[in-house]
Amino acid sequence: MIRGTIVVDTQICKGCELCITACPQDCLELSPGLNQKGYRYAQLKNDTCTGCVNCAIVCPDCAITVYRQAKKPRSVAVTA
């Protein structure tokens, strides 16, 4: 399974919740705290992110950066 994570620029997120709706893994939520502008910002709520980038695509403020973990190379059986 591909794993991913996100980083939210909390100071530009306006808490519109578009990313939360777009996430097929249901791994985003609004924070309990507020940013400097008084908005609740998006954050990861669990570790099920696959790095699909749906959240970053729908974010109108480009506040989300998605990172994917590199796939582990398959071990190849050597036959003599």
C-alpha positions in Angstrom: 0.0 0.0 0.0 1.3 3.4 -0.9 1.7 5.7 2.1 1.6 9.5 2.2 1.3 12.5 4.4 0.4 16.1 4.1 1.7 19.4 5.4 -0.8 22.2 5.8 0.3 25.8 5.8 -1.8 26.6 8.8 -1.5 30.4 8.4 -3.1 30.5 4.9 -5.8 27.7 5.4 -9.2 29.2 5.8 -11.0 26.0 7.0 -13.2 25.7 3.9 -13.4 21.9 4.4 -13.1 21.1 0.7 -10.1 18.9 1.4 -12.0 17.0 4.1 -14.8 16.3 1.6 -12.3 15.3 -1.2 -10.3 12.9 1.0 -11.3 9.3 0.1 -9.4 7.9 3.2 -11.3 10.2 5.6 -8.0 11.3 7.2 -8.5 15.0 7.5 -10.3 17.2 10.1 -10.5 20.8 11.2 -8.2 21.6 14.1 -9.6 22.6 17.5 -7.3 25.6 17.5 -7.3 28.8 15.4 -4.6 30.3 13.1 -3.6 34.0 13.3 -6.6 35.0 11.1 -9.1 33.2 13.4 -9.8 30.2 11.1 -9.7 26.5 12.1 -7.3 24.8 9.7 -7.1 21.3 8.2 -5.0 18.7 9.8 -4.4 14.9 9.7 -6.6 13.0 12.1 -5.3 9.5 11.4 -2.5 7.8 9.5 -4.4 6.4 6.5 -3.2 9.0 4.0 -2.2 7.4 0.6 -0.9 10.5 -1.0 -3.7 10.7 -3.6 -3.3 14.5 -3.7 -7.1 15.1 -3.9 -6.9 17.5 -1.0 -4.2 19.6 -2.6 -6.0 19.7 -5.9 -9.2 21.1 -4.4 -7.6 23.6 -2.0 -8.3 27.1 -3.3 -5.5 28.6 -1.2 -2.8 26.0 -2.1 -2.3 25.4 1.6 -1.6 21.7 1.3 1.5 19.9 0.2 1.4 16.2 -0.2 4.3 13.8 0.3 4.4 10.2 -0.8 6.8 7.6 0.6 8.9 5.9 -2.0 7.9 2.4 -2.8 10.1 -0.3 -1.4 11.8 -2.3 -4.2 10.6 -5.8 -4.6 13.1 -8.4 -3.7 14.0 -10.5 -6.7 14.6 -14.2 -6.3 17.9 -15.2 -7.9 17.8 -18.6 -9.6 21.0 -20.4 -10.5 
